[in-house]
Amino acid sequence: MNAVLAGTRLEMRSPREARVGGELDVVLDIELPEPWLEKPRLGKEVPSVDGRGSRPLTISFECEKGTAVPALVTGTAVTRDTRIDVHSGEGFPDAGAGRGHEVALVAPGGLTVIYAHLARGTSKAGFLHAGATVGQSGNTGRCVDGCGRSFVAIAIEGTKTARTLDDVFAPLEVEVLLDGKPQARTKLPAGETRLPSFKAGRVRVPRDAGKGALALEVRLERRRSVLASLREDIKVHV
């Protein structure tokens, strides 16, 4: 395997032989150091909740009250709370309210998604799958003019390759090639770092292939840039 993204593992589970004119399902075991994330759509995007401007790799929303906030990764959730709320600018810089009631969701490999300003009493702790609800939007912590309004700020930390939110939200895909010819392209599920028995696609052995071997290649890509690849010879028989 040639890996650009350190910590990536691709392992072929498919049969290593096929008949001329036959089809072969390409099945992989995949481990990633970090997943890609599905961009949440929770309401109106805002530059900031606390009035201090945007932070790196943070996206904030003003939401309908009680909006369910989804886990963007599969991992372990931990809750924490400053127990201080501030909804005006007066005394704001020294209030110590921070991000209010929040959930930190840590994926295998260390990528962490932090959900801030959640409503108290709504959050979940422990192991969560991507797509599960971590809590509901709220106005805890530093929320300028936050009374009667509902927010969530989502910060991504511990990324190894993503430098911008566009990188974080760019899908990871697997491309399958047979003797250098593209056969299939499949998007990996968002938020997952471990994908056992992932079906990457199906290839058909050409009828004119004859006996011998064909090169089966799989490539892990983001925006068509190869992060890792795996090549196996497939024995062909009639």
ZATORDREN-841311 format. One record per residue: residue number from 0; x negated, y negated, z of N, C-alpha, C in turn; residue in three letters. Coordinates in steps of 0.05 Angstrom, whole numbers. Layout:
<pts>
(NUM,(X,Y,Z),(X,Y,Z),(X,Y,Z),'ALA')
...
</pts>
This chain:
<pts>
(0,(-17,24,0),(0,0,0),(-17,-25,0),'MET')
(1,(-11,-44,-17),(-24,-70,-17),(-6,-90,-2),'ASN')
(2,(-15,-100,20),(2,-118,36),(-10,-146,37),'ALA')
(3,(6,-166,30),(-2,-194,35),(9,-203,62),'VAL')
(4,(33,-193,69),(45,-199,94),(37,-179,115),'LEU')
(5,(18,-187,132),(7,-168,152),(29,-158,170),'ALA')
(6,(27,-132,176),(47,-119,193),(70,-107,178),'GLY')
(7,(69,-108,151),(90,-96,134),(84,-67,130),'THR')
(8,(104,-50,131),(101,-21,125),(122,-13,105),'ARG')
(9,(113,-2,82),(131,11,63),(123,40,60),'LEU')
(10,(143,57,63),(138,86,61),(160,99,44),'GLU')
(11,(151,114,24),(170,127,5),(181,152,18),'MET')
(12,(208,154,17),(222,179,26),(233,194,2),'ARG')
(13,(232,183,-22),(244,196,-45),(228,220,-53),'SER')
(14,(240,239,-68),(225,262,-80),(203,252,-98),'PRO')
(15,(182,267,-100),(159,259,-117),(160,272,-144),'ARG')
(16,(184,282,-151),(186,294,-178),(214,290,-188),'GLU')
(17,(217,292,-215),(243,288,-228),(242,301,-256),'ALA')
(18,(266,307,-266),(268,318,-293),(270,296,-314),'ARG')
(19,(261,303,-338),(264,285,-360),(293,279,-364),'VAL')
(20,(301,254,-366),(328,246,-370),(344,245,-344),'GLY')
(21,(332,253,-322),(345,254,-296),(343,227,-281),'GLY')
(22,(357,225,-259),(357,201,-243),(344,207,-215),'GLU')
(23,(333,186,-204),(320,189,-178),(327,165,-160),'LEU')
(24,(338,170,-137),(343,149,-117),(317,142,-103),'ASP')
(25,(311,116,-103),(287,106,-89),(294,98,-61),'VAL')
(26,(285,114,-41),(292,110,-13),(266,104,2),'VAL')
(27,(267,82,18),(243,73,33),(248,71,62),'LEU')
(28,(227,75,78),(226,65,106),(211,39,105),'ASP')
(29,(223,18,117),(211,-9,115),(209,-20,144),'ILE')
(30,(186,-31,150),(183,-47,175),(171,-74,167),'GLU')
(31,(182,-95,178),(173,-122,172),(164,-137,197),'LEU')
(32,(144,-154,195),(135,-169,219),(156,-191,226),'PRO')
(33,(171,-200,205),(193,-219,210),(214,-216,188),'GLU')
(34,(239,-221,195),(260,-218,175),(265,-244,161),'PRO')
(35,(281,-244,140),(293,-269,130),(319,-273,144),'TRP')
(36,(329,-298,145),(353,-305,160),(374,-316,141),'LEU')
(37,(399,-307,145),(421,-318,130),(428,-346,141),'GLU')
(38,(428,-366,124),(434,-393,134),(462,-395,145),'LYS')
(39,(465,-404,170),(491,-405,182),(507,-428,171),'PRO')
(40,(534,-424,171),(552,-445,162),(572,-449,184),'ARG')
(41,(566,-468,202),(581,-470,227),(596,-497,229),'LEU')
(42,(594,-513,209),(606,-540,210),(590,-560,195),'GLY')
(43,(591,-585,204),(576,-607,192),(547,-607,202),'LYS')
(44,(528,-606,184),(500,-608,192),(495,-636,201),'GLU')
(45,(480,-639,224),(473,-665,235),(443,-665,239),'VAL')
(46,(431,-689,237),(401,-691,240),(392,-684,267),'PRO')
(47,(408,-690,287),(400,-685,315),(425,-684,333),'SER')
(48,(423,-670,355),(444,-670,375),(436,-689,398),'VAL')
(49,(410,-689,406),(401,-704,429),(392,-732,424),'ASP')
(50,(393,-740,398),(385,-767,392),(355,-772,388),'GLY')
(51,(340,-750,389),(311,-753,387),(300,-745,360),'ARG')
(52,(317,-741,341),(307,-734,314),(304,-704,312),'GLY')
(53,(301,-696,287),(299,-667,282),(272,-656,290),'SER')
(54,(271,-631,298),(247,-617,305),(240,-597,283),'ARG')
(55,(215,-588,281),(208,-568,261),(225,-543,263),'PRO')
(56,(233,-533,240),(248,-508,237),(273,-507,256),'LEU')
(57,(287,-530,256),(312,-532,272),(334,-541,253),'THR')
(58,(358,-529,256),(382,-538,242),(404,-541,262),'ILE')
(59,(418,-564,260),(439,-570,280),(465,-575,266),'SER')
(60,(487,-568,281),(514,-571,271),(532,-584,291),'PHE')
(61,(551,-600,282),(575,-607,297),(597,-589,288),'GLU')
(62,(610,-575,307),(628,-554,300),(656,-559,312),'CYS')
(63,(674,-543,303),(700,-542,317),(695,-531,345),'GLU')
(64,(711,-540,364),(707,-530,391),(711,-500,393),'LYS')
(65,(693,-486,406),(695,-457,409),(687,-441,385),'GLY')
(66,(672,-453,367),(662,-439,343),(644,-416,352),'THR')
(67,(649,-392,342),(631,-369,348),(605,-372,333),'ALA')
(68,(583,-369,347),(556,-373,336),(544,-345,332),'VAL')
(69,(536,-338,308),(526,-310,303),(497,-307,308),'PRO')
(70,(489,-283,316),(461,-276,318),(449,-274,290),'ALA')
(71,(427,-288,286),(415,-288,259),(395,-265,256),'LEU')
(72,(387,-253,278),(369,-230,278),(379,-208,297),'VAL')
(73,(369,-184,292),(373,-163,311),(351,-164,332),'THR')
(74,(358,-166,357),(337,-168,378),(349,-169,405),'GLY')
(75,(333,-179,424),(341,-180,452),(346,-209,460),'THR')
(76,(370,-214,471),(378,-241,479),(374,-246,509),'ALA')
(77,(364,-270,515),(360,-279,542),(373,-306,545),'VAL')
(78,(389,-311,566),(402,-336,570),(387,-353,591),'THR')
(79,(389,-379,588),(377,-398,607),(393,-424,607),'ARG')
(80,(391,-439,628),(408,-463,631),(395,-483,650),'ASP')
(81,(393,-509,641),(383,-530,658),(403,-539,678),'THR')
(82,(429,-534,673),(451,-542,691),(454,-572,692),'ARG')
(83,(443,-587,673),(445,-616,672),(456,-623,644),'ILE')
(84,(477,-640,644),(489,-650,619),(488,-680,618),'ASP')
(85,(481,-691,595),(481,-720,591),(494,-726,565),'VAL')
(86,(514,-744,566),(530,-750,542),(528,-779,534),'HIS')
(87,(509,-793,544),(505,-821,537),(475,-827,535),'SER')
(88,(468,-851,525),(440,-858,523),(429,-869,549),'GLY')
(89,(445,-876,568),(436,-888,593),(420,-868,610),'GLU')
(90,(395,-874,616),(378,-856,632),(371,-831,616),'GLY')
(91,(375,-832,591),(373,-808,574),(345,-796,573),'PHE')
(92,(324,-812,569),(297,-800,566),(288,-784,590),'PRO')
(93,(297,-791,614),(287,-777,638),(307,-759,651),'ASP')
(94,(328,-753,636),(350,-738,648),(342,-709,653),'ALA')
(95,(324,-698,638),(315,-670,642),(336,-650,634),'GLY')
(96,(355,-658,618),(377,-640,611),(368,-619,590),'ALA')
(97,(348,-625,574),(339,-607,554),(360,-597,535),'GLY')
(98,(359,-571,529),(377,-560,509),(402,-548,522),'ARG')
(99,(406,-553,548),(430,-544,561),(431,-514,564),'GLY')
(100,(455,-503,561),(458,-474,562),(450,-462,535),'HIS')
(101,(430,-444,536),(419,-434,511),(414,-404,512),'GLU')
(102,(412,-393,489),(405,-364,485),(380,-363,468),'VAL')
(103,(360,-348,478),(336,-342,462),(338,-313,453),'ALA')
(104,(338,-309,427),(341,-282,415),(315,-275,402),'LEU')
(105,(302,-254,412),(275,-246,403),(276,-221,387),'VAL')
(106,(267,-222,362),(266,-199,345),(240,-184,349),'ALA')
(107,(240,-157,342),(215,-143,342),(195,-157,324),'PRO')
(108,(170,-161,334),(150,-176,319),(147,-204,329),'GLY')
(109,(166,-214,346),(162,-239,359),(177,-263,349),'GLY')
(110,(189,-261,325),(205,-284,316),(228,-289,336),'LEU')
(111,(232,-314,344),(252,-321,363),(271,-342,352),'THR')
(112,(297,-338,356),(317,-357,348),(330,-367,374),'VAL')
(113,(329,-394,378),(339,-406,402),(365,-422,395),'ILE')
(114,(386,-415,409),(412,-429,405),(417,-447,429),'TYR')
(115,(418,-473,424),(421,-493,445),(448,-506,445),'ALA')
(116,(455,-517,469),(480,-533,473),(504,-516,472),'HIS')
(117,(502,-490,478),(525,-472,478),(543,-477,501),'LEU')
(118,(568,-469,499),(587,-472,521),(581,-451,542),'ALA')
(119,(581,-460,567),(575,-442,589),(597,-421,592),'ARG')
(120,(588,-397,599),(606,-375,603),(613,-360,578),'GLY')
(121,(601,-367,555),(608,-354,529),(585,-338,518),'THR')
(122,(561,-340,529),(538,-328,517),(535,-298,524),'SER')
(123,(519,-284,507),(514,-256,510),(484,-252,516),'LYS')
(124,(478,-232,532),(450,-225,538),(447,-196,531),'ALA')
(125,(421,-188,528),(415,-160,521),(411,-156,492),'GLY')
(126,(413,-131,483),(407,-124,455),(431,-132,438),'PHE')
(127,(426,-147,416),(447,-155,398),(439,-148,369),'LEU')
(128,(458,-140,353),(454,-136,325),(459,-163,310),'HIS')
(129,(445,-166,287),(450,-190,270),(479,-190,263),'ALA')
(130,(492,-214,266),(520,-217,260),(537,-217,285),'GLY')
(131,(527,-206,307),(543,-207,332),(544,-236,342),'ALA')
(132,(563,-242,359),(566,-269,370),(548,-272,394),'THR')
(133,(531,-293,394),(514,-299,416),(527,-318,437),'VAL')
(134,(547,-333,428),(561,-351,445),(578,-370,428),'GLY')
(135,(589,-390,441),(606,-410,427),(593,-437,428),'GLN')
(136,(599,-453,408),(588,-481,407),(599,-496,431),'SER')
(137,(582,-516,441),(590,-531,464),(577,-558,464),'GLY')
(138,(575,-570,488),(562,-597,490),(545,-599,515),'ASN')
(139,(532,-577,522),(515,-577,546),(488,-588,539),'THR')
(140,(474,-597,560),(447,-609,556),(449,-638,546),'GLY')
(141,(429,-646,531),(428,-673,520),(445,-674,494),'ARG')
(142,(468,-685,496),(486,-688,472),(495,-717,472),'CYS')
(143,(483,-734,457),(490,-762,456),(519,-765,446),'VAL')
(144,(536,-779,461),(564,-782,454),(577,-754,451),'ASP')
(145,(569,-736,469),(578,-708,465),(604,-701,478),'GLY')
(146,(615,-719,494),(641,-713,507),(663,-708,487),'CYS')
(147,(676,-686,489),(698,-680,471),(689,-669,444),'GLY')
(148,(663,-666,440),(652,-656,415),(638,-630,420),'ARG')
(149,(632,-616,399),(621,-589,401),(597,-585,382),'SER')
(150,(575,-574,392),(551,-572,377),(537,-545,380),'PHE')
(151,(518,-540,363),(498,-520,367),(473,-528,352),'VAL')
(152,(450,-526,364),(424,-530,351),(409,-504,351),'ALA')
(153,(399,-496,327),(386,-470,324),(357,-475,316),'ILE')
(154,(339,-466,333),(310,-469,328),(297,-442,323),'ALA')
(155,(280,-441,303),(266,-416,297),(236,-419,304),'ILE')
(156,(226,-401,320),(198,-402,329),(184,-375,324),'GLU')
(157,(158,-376,323),(142,-352,320),(140,-340,293),'GLY')
(158,(146,-356,272),(144,-346,245),(115,-343,237),'THR')
(159,(110,-323,220),(83,-317,211),(77,-328,183),'LYS')
(160,(98,-329,166),(94,-339,139),(112,-362,132),'THR')
(161,(136,-364,144),(155,-385,137),(145,-412,149),'ALA')
(162,(143,-432,132),(134,-458,141),(157,-479,141),'ARG')
(163,(178,-473,127),(201,-491,125),(227,-475,129),'THR')
(164,(249,-489,133),(274,-475,135),(282,-461,109),'LEU')
(165,(274,-473,86),(278,-460,61),(264,-433,59),'ASP')
(166,(240,-432,70),(226,-406,72),(241,-386,89),'ASP')
(167,(250,-396,112),(264,-378,131),(289,-366,119),'VAL')
(168,(303,-383,103),(329,-374,91),(326,-362,63),'PHE')
(169,(301,-359,53),(297,-346,27),(298,-316,30),'ALA')
(170,(316,-302,15),(319,-273,19),(293,-258,12),'PRO')
(171,(289,-236,26),(269,-216,19),(282,-195,2),'LEU')
(172,(268,-188,-20),(279,-169,-39),(259,-147,-45),'GLU')
(173,(270,-124,-53),(253,-102,-63),(258,-98,-92),'VAL')
(174,(237,-99,-108),(239,-93,-137),(227,-65,-142),'GLU')
(175,(240,-50,-159),(231,-23,-166),(223,-23,-195),'VAL')
(176,(199,-12,-201),(189,-11,-228),(181,18,-234),'LEU')
(177,(185,27,-259),(177,53,-268),(158,49,-292),'LEU')
(178,(133,57,-289),(113,52,-309),(112,23,-318),'ASP')
(179,(114,5,-298),(112,-23,-302),(137,-37,-312),'GLY')
(180,(159,-21,-317),(184,-33,-327),(204,-36,-304),'LYS')
(181,(215,-61,-300),(234,-65,-278),(259,-47,-281),'PRO')
(182,(267,-35,-258),(290,-17,-258),(312,-27,-240),'GLN')
(183,(305,-40,-217),(326,-49,-198),(314,-70,-180),'ALA')
(184,(332,-87,-170),(324,-107,-150),(346,-109,-129),'ARG')
(185,(338,-106,-103),(357,-105,-82),(349,-123,-59),'THR')
(186,(368,-139,-49),(363,-157,-27),(364,-141,-1),'LYS')
(187,(344,-146,17),(345,-133,43),(366,-146,61),'LEU')
(188,(377,-131,79),(396,-143,98),(383,-165,115),'PRO')
(189,(397,-187,118),(386,-210,134),(384,-202,163),'ALA')
(190,(363,-212,176),(360,-210,205),(348,-183,215),'GLY')
(191,(340,-166,196),(330,-139,204),(300,-137,199),'GLU')
(192,(286,-124,218),(258,-119,214),(252,-89,210),'THR')
(193,(271,-72,216),(266,-43,213),(289,-31,197),'ARG')
(194,(283,-20,174),(303,-9,156),(295,19,148),'LEU')
(195,(303,39,164),(298,66,157),(317,76,135),'PRO')
(196,(307,92,117),(323,103,95),(338,82,79),'SER')
(197,(324,61,72),(336,39,56),(336,47,26),'PHE')
(198,(359,47,14),(361,53,-15),(355,28,-31),'LYS')
(199,(332,29,-44),(323,6,-60),(333,5,-88),'ALA')
(200,(343,28,-98),(354,29,-125),(352,56,-137),'GLY')
(201,(359,59,-162),(359,84,-176),(344,81,-202),'ARG')
(202,(327,100,-209),(313,99,-235),(321,124,-251),'VAL')
(203,(320,120,-277),(325,142,-296),(299,148,-311),'ARG')
(204,(291,174,-311),(267,182,-326),(274,183,-356),'VAL')
(205,(259,168,-372),(265,168,-401),(264,197,-413),'PRO')
(206,(281,202,-432),(282,228,-445),(257,234,-461),'ARG')
(207,(243,213,-469),(219,217,-485),(194,217,-467),'ASP')
(208,(198,219,-441),(175,217,-423),(156,241,-426),'ALA')
(209,(167,264,-430),(150,288,-432),(139,296,-405),'GLY')
(210,(124,318,-405),(113,327,-379),(90,308,-371),'LYS')
(211,(84,308,-345),(62,291,-335),(71,276,-311),'GLY')
(212,(63,251,-309),(70,235,-286),(77,206,-295),'ALA')
(213,(95,194,-280),(102,166,-284),(96,151,-258),'LEU')
(214,(88,126,-261),(82,109,-238),(107,95,-228),'ALA')
(215,(114,101,-203),(136,88,-190),(125,67,-171),'LEU')
(216,(133,42,-174),(123,21,-157),(146,6,-144),'GLU')
(217,(143,-1,-119),(162,-18,-105),(147,-43,-95),'VAL')
(218,(160,-65,-97),(148,-90,-88),(167,-105,-69),'ARG')
(219,(156,-114,-47),(171,-131,-28),(165,-160,-36),'LEU')
(220,(186,-176,-42),(181,-202,-53),(198,-223,-39),'GLU')
(221,(188,-248,-38),(203,-271,-31),(199,-292,-53),'ARG')
(222,(221,-300,-65),(220,-319,-88),(201,-309,-110),'ARG')
(223,(203,-283,-115),(187,-269,-136),(157,-268,-130),'ARG')
(224,(148,-277,-106),(121,-274,-98),(118,-248,-82),'SER')
(225,(98,-232,-89),(95,-205,-78),(82,-207,-50),'VAL')
(226,(96,-196,-30),(86,-195,-3),(72,-169,3),'LEU')
(227,(83,-148,-9),(71,-121,-5),(81,-103,-28),'ALA')
(228,(66,-82,-34),(74,-64,-55),(65,-36,-49),'SER')
(229,(78,-17,-61),(72,12,-57),(75,25,-84),'LEU')
(230,(56,43,-91),(56,57,-117),(53,87,-111),'ARG')
(231,(70,102,-124),(70,131,-122),(72,143,-150),'GLU')
(232,(58,166,-155),(62,181,-180),(85,200,-177),'ASP')
(233,(102,200,-197),(125,218,-198),(120,239,-219),'ILE')
(234,(120,264,-211),(115,286,-229),(140,291,-246),'LYS')
(235,(137,292,-272),(159,296,-290),(158,324,-302),'VAL')
(236,(181,337,-302),(182,363,-315),(208,366,-330),'HIS')
(237,(210,384,-349),(233,388,-366),(251,409,-355),'VAL')
</pts>
